[in-house]
């Protein structure tokens, strides 16, 4: 995503206590998915914070991202750091790295970026997130946007909602009100992408 007036997510996540995140969040989101008649699937997301984001902002942001993805039947189990070698959680995780600013050679306006076809890595540019609005709000939406890219497995954007390519004043206002959500098309694509993800060979990502 980009700066306040022209936020591009074309290339465009924090974490709570590991035990609480591993148990409480998936259970809550699983209940939401069951209520919608969906088969909930747990996705493990590791967050490596190289900036020192306020823990309260991280927790609120991850909770928001989880809530945004719940209608698609996604239960997120948040982890801090990275998977260790031999850990079952190292199989097909999502890895989020929060850094201060954009690495050389990337979109100069992006707030974050993901490798959609690779399906594992997300980089968040936190200094840019801070310039766009309340960090716990914007970070939550950036996380949801990028995780959606990986779960859909394709590089695309929607005309409206969380997956819109450029966020402007209307979208940031809706974020604060909690009314910016995933489109029905994106919910459908996430479900299809998760089914395909289950059939892919397991990818071990560990230190």
C-alpha positions in Angstrom: 0.0 0.0 0.0 1.0 3.6 -0.4 1.2 7.1 1.0 -2.1 8.6 2.2 -3.3 10.0 -1.1 -2.1 7.3 -3.5 -1.7 4.0 -1.6 -0.8 1.2 -3.9 -1.0 -2.4 -2.6 0.0 -3.9 -5.9 3.2 -5.1 -4.1 2.3 -4.2 -1.2 1.1 -7.8 9.1 1.5 -8.2 15.0 1.4 -11.0 17.1 0.1 -11.9 20.5 1.4 -14.3 23.0 2.1 -17.6 21.2 0.0 -19.8 23.4 -3.0 -17.4 23.4 -2.7 -16.9 19.7 -2.4 -20.6 18.9 -5.5 -21.4 21.0 -7.9 -18.5 21.4 -7.8 -16.9 18.0 -8.2 -20.1 15.9 -11.0 -21.2 18.2 -12.9 -17.8 18.0 -12.5 -17.7 14.2 -13.3 -21.3 13.8 -16.6 -20.7 15.5 -17.3 -17.8 13.2 -16.6 -20.0 10.2 -18.8 -22.7 11.5 -21.6 -20.2 11.9 -21.2 -19.4 8.2 -21.2 -23.1 7.2 -17.6 -23.1 6.2 -14.8 -25.5 6.8 -12.3 -23.4 8.7 -8.6 -23.9 7.9 -5.8 -22.8 10.2 -3.0 -20.8 8.7 0.1 -20.2 10.7 1.6 -16.8 10.4 5.0 -15.9 11.8 5.8 -12.3 12.5 9.4 -11.1 12.7 9.4 -7.5 14.0 12.7 -5.7 13.1 11.3 -2.3 14.0 9.9 -2.6 17.6 6.2 -2.0 16.9 4.2 -1.2 20.0 3.0 -4.6 21.4 -0.5 -3.3 21.9 -0.7 -2.0 18.3 0.6 -5.4 17.1 -2.0 -7.3 19.0 -4.8 -5.1 17.8 -3.6 -5.2 14.2 -3.4 -9.0 14.1 -6.8 -9.3 15.7 -8.2 -7.0 13.0 -6.6 -9.0 10.2 -7.9 -12.2 11.7 -11.4 -10.8 11.8 -11.3 -9.6 8.2 -10.3 -13.0 7.0 -12.7 -15.0 9.1 -15.6 -14.8 6.7 -13.5 -16.7 4.2 -13.1 -19.6 6.7 -9.5 -18.6 7.6 -8.3 -19.1 11.2 -4.9 -17.5 11.8 -2.6 -18.9 14.4 -0.1 -16.1 15.0 3.5 -16.8 16.0 6.4 -14.6 16.9 9.7 -14.9 15.1 10.1 -17.9 12.8 9.6 -21.6 12.6 12.4 -23.8 13.9 13.9 -26.8 12.0 11.9 -29.9 12.7 8.9 -28.0 14.0 5.6 -29.2 12.3 4.6 -25.5 12.1 7.4 -25.0 9.7 5.4 -26.7 7.0 3.6 -24.2 4.6 3.5 -21.2 7.0 3.3 -17.5 6.1 6.3 -15.4 7.2 5.8 -11.7 7.8 8.8 -9.4 8.2 8.2 -5.9 9.5 11.0 -3.5 8.5 11.4 0.3 8.6 11.3 1.1 5.0 11.4 -0.2 1.5 14.3 -2.3 0.2 16.1 -1.0 -2.9 14.4 -1.7 -6.1 10.8 -2.0 -4.9 7.7 0.2 -5.4 8.5 3.6 -4.0 4.9 4.1 -2.8 4.1 0.6 -1.4 3.3 0.1 2.3 4.1 -3.6 2.0 4.6 -6.4 -0.6 4.1 -10.1 -0.9 5.3 -12.9 -3.2 1.8 -14.1 -4.2 2.9 -17.0 -6.4 5.5 -18.2 -3.8 2.9 -18.1 -1.1 5.1 -17.6 1.9 6.8 -14.2 2.4 5.4 -10.8 3.2 7.4 -7.6 3.9 5.7 -4.7 5.7 7.3 -1.2 5.5 6.3 0.1 8.9 7.6 3.7 8.7 5.2 4.2 5.8 2.3 2.6 7.7 2.8 5.2 10.4 2.3 8.0 8.0 -1.1 6.8 6.8 -3.2 6.6 9.9 -3.5 4.8 13.3 -0.9 2.0 13.1 -3.1 -0.6 14.7 -5.8 0.0 12.1 -3.7 0.4 9.0 -1.4 -2.4 9.9 -4.3 -4.8 10.4 -5.6 -4.0 6.9 -2.2 -4.2 5.3 -1.8 -7.7 6.9 -5.2 -8.8 5.7 -4.5 -7.5 2.2 -1.1 -9.2 1.9 -2.2 -12.5 3.4 -5.1 -12.5 1.0 -2.7 -12.2 -1.9 -0.8 -15.3 -0.6 -4.0 -17.4 0.0 -5.5 -16.5 -3.3 -2.2 -17.4 -4.9 -2.5 -14.8 -7.7 -1.5 -11.2 -8.1 -4.7 -9.3 -8.5 -6.8 -6.6 -7.0 -10.5 -5.8 -6.6 -12.4 -2.7 -7.6 -13.5 -2.2 -3.9 -12.8 -3.3 -0.4 -9.7 -4.6 1.4 -8.1 -5.8 -1.9 -8.4 -2.5 -3.8 -5.1 -1.6 -5.3 -5.0 2.0 -4.2 -6.5 3.1 -0.9 -7.6 6.7 -0.7 -9.6 8.9 1.7 -12.7 6.8 1.3 -11.0 3.6 2.2 -9.1 5.0 5.2 -12.3 6.5 6.5 -14.0 3.1 6.1 -11.1 1.4 8.0 -11.6 3.7 11.0 -15.3 2.8 11.0 -14.6 -0.9 10.5 -16.7 -1.0 7.3 -13.9 -1.9 4.8 -14.2 -5.6 4.2 -13.3 -8.3 1.7 -15.4 -8.5 -1.5 -17.5 -11.6 -2.1 -15.2 -12.4 -5.0 -12.1 -12.3 -2.8 -13.8 -14.5 -0.2 -14.5 -17.0 -3.0 -10.9 -16.8 -4.4 -9.5 -17.3 -0.9 -11.5 -20.5 -0.4 -10.3 -21.8 -3.8 -6.7 -20.8 -3.0 -6.7 -22.6 0.3 -8.0 -25.7 -1.3 -5.2 -25.5 -3.9 -2.7 -24.8 -1.1 -3.7 -28.0 0.7 -2.9 -30.0 -2.4 0.5 -28.4 -2.9 3.7 -30.2 -1.8 4.6 -29.2 1.7 7.1 -26.4 1.9 9.4 -26.4 4.9 10.5 -22.9 5.9 12.7 -22.9 9.0 15.9 -21.4 10.4 
